[in-house]
């Protein structure tokens, strides 16, 4: 992320109540503006596909 080497982010959400959030990326990372390009559902999960704006 810091070196701008990621072309596409695919994030899958599994709906589970945890009580507290878990960070997706650890450490100091730049804020990146993303554009949603697609979604897919499978067995109660949601897959989100993003590219940089």
C-alpha positions, 0 to 999 in steps of 0.5 A: 500500500505504501509503495502503491503496488496494489491494483485491486482490493478484494474484501470479503465481509462475513457477518459476525458480531464481534463486539470490537472491530479488527483492523484490516491493515496494521501500522501506518498506511496512507488513506487511499480513495477507492472506487467500488467496481463490483460485488458478489454474494456467496453463502451469506458473505459479501465480496467487494471489489475496489480499484483506486480512484 
